Amino acid sequence: MKIYAINGGPRKGWNTDTMLKKFLEGAASAGIQVETEMVYLYDLNYKGCISCYACQSDNNKTYGQCQVWDDIYTLLREVPRSDGVVFGCPVYMRDLTAELRAFIERLVYQYLSFDKNRQGNNAPQKLHTAMIYTMNVTEGIMQKSNYDFILGTAEQYLQNVFGVKPVRICAYNTYQYKDYSRYRASFWDEPQKAEYHRTQFPLDCQAAYDAGKKMIADILIER
């Protein structure tokens, strides 16, 4: 069994990266042989969809497969044929990072069907997915500021194409800097954030671990 983690955050070793690793640890702990792989999108050279429409052309050699040859060309073929994938990113401007947005855009669009004679989409199989979000705001601000709707757009496309509703795991009010005194960030209450991080972040990591373990269990039930 193969589970991918697609890391759409730029900071290795920080909140998003830590939670994705915990998710993979949970998946690997499920009692069966599970191969896991972390992909760091910020290390790769690619762009979003360029509207070449090769994946929609009336040509069986290209239909349903992105034809842009860049650093995610192979991933766009391998990830949908894995057993599960967890995406993760910090929330920027109430949305996914540009890197993760571009990756999901390319991943999803190649499988959309606009042929009225073809039912559904062109994904090779059902695929279990999860989304991990880390954000600087509190859960209350997230709910009041329409984050749920904005983040839900990408989740809805993943569900429509791959047939399974993504699991969502959020970490709120995250600790952002190693040393707050070096930045003009007095809006944030650093001692409060530090204490919240100390007590809450381990629980967030446990939620990611549990979600990884449950993904494997859900896949096995379906088999």
Rosetta blueprint (number, residue, H / E / L):
1 M L
2 K E
3 I E
4 Y E
5 A E
6 I E
7 N E
8 G L
9 G L
10 P L
11 R L
12 K L
13 G L
14 W L
15 N H
16 T H
17 D H
18 T H
19 M H
20 L H
21 K H
22 K H
23 F H
24 L H
25 E H
26 G H
27 A H
28 A H
29 S L
30 A L
31 G L
32 I L
33 Q L
34 V L
35 E E
36 T E
37 E E
38 M E
39 V E
40 Y E
41 L H
42 Y H
43 D H
44 L L
45 N L
46 Y L
47 K L
48 G L
49 C L
50 I L
51 S L
52 C L
53 Y L
54 A H
55 C H
56 Q H
57 S L
58 D L
59 N L
60 N L
61 K L
62 T L
63 Y L
64 G L
65 Q L
66 C L
67 Q L
68 V L
69 W L
70 D L
71 D L
72 I L
73 Y L
74 T L
75 L H
76 L H
77 R H
78 E H
79 V H
80 P H
81 R H
82 S L
83 D L
84 G E
85 V E
86 V E
87 F E
88 G E
89 C E
90 P E
91 V L
92 Y E
93 M L
94 R L
95 D E
96 L L
97 T L
98 A H
99 E H
100 L H
101 R H
102 A H
103 F H
104 I H
105 E H
106 R H
107 L H
108 V H
109 Y H
110 Q L
111 Y L
112 L L
113 S L
114 F L
115 D L
116 K L
117 N L
118 R L
119 Q L
120 G L
121 N L
122 N L
123 A L
124 P L
125 Q L
126 K L
127 L L
128 H E
129 T E
130 A E
131 M E
132 I E
133 Y E
134 T E
135 M L
136 N L
137 V L
138 T L
139 E H
140 G H
141 I H
142 M H
143 Q H
144 K H
145 S L
146 N L
147 Y H
148 D H
149 F H
150 I H
151 L H
152 G H
153 T H
154 A H
155 E H
156 Q H
157 Y H
158 L H
159 Q H
160 N H
161 V H
162 F H
163 G L
164 V L
165 K L
166 P L
167 V E
168 R E
169 I E
170 C E
171 A E
172 Y L
173 N L
174 T L
175 Y L
176 Q L
177 Y L
178 K L
179 D L
180 Y H
181 S H
182 R H
183 Y L
184 R L
185 A L
186 S L
187 F L
188 W L
189 D L
190 E H
191 P H
192 Q H
193 K H
194 A H
195 E H
196 Y H
197 H H
198 R H
199 T H
200 Q H
201 F H
202 P H
203 L H
204 D H
205 C H
206 Q H
207 A H
208 A H
209 Y H
210 D H
211 A H
212 G H
213 K H
214 K H
215 M H
216 I H
217 A H
218 D H
219 I H
220 L H
221 I H
222 E H
223 R L
